[in-house]
Amino acid sequence: GSFKTGALAVQRILAQFTGIDFSHTRLLDGSGESRYNLLTPLHLSSLLYIMHHDKKLGPYFCAALSLSGVNGTL
């Protein structure tokens, strides 16, 4: 594995699951923490909306998000 293959895997899995076209985005690593990752606001908001409303994965997704003011989450 490498950062490049990790980023490609993330894009392919998300595109398959959400239907979002990630061909015009730039992901340089699989973690999403690189300052060189480039997503449009529409891509990010669409991804958040889809994940939040998914009946199977939504609860897990929401539980994984950090909460402001709670120790160890931000």
Phi, psi and omega in degrees: 000157177213171177299320182296314180291326176296317179294319178296320178297316179299314180298315182294317180295314180295320180295318180295317184285320188259339185080006180282135179275108181263015184292337180254021176253168177228115175243122184260346176213162182283344183277337182083008184264355180290138177288351180265000173290133182234117175232147174281157175304325179295317177300312183294315181293323177296316179298314179298318180297311181298314181294320181296323184267359178286125185292328182275312185264341183307312180298322179291320179297311181296323179292335181277345180285148179285155178242126180298134176087000179255127183305135175081007182251342179233000000 
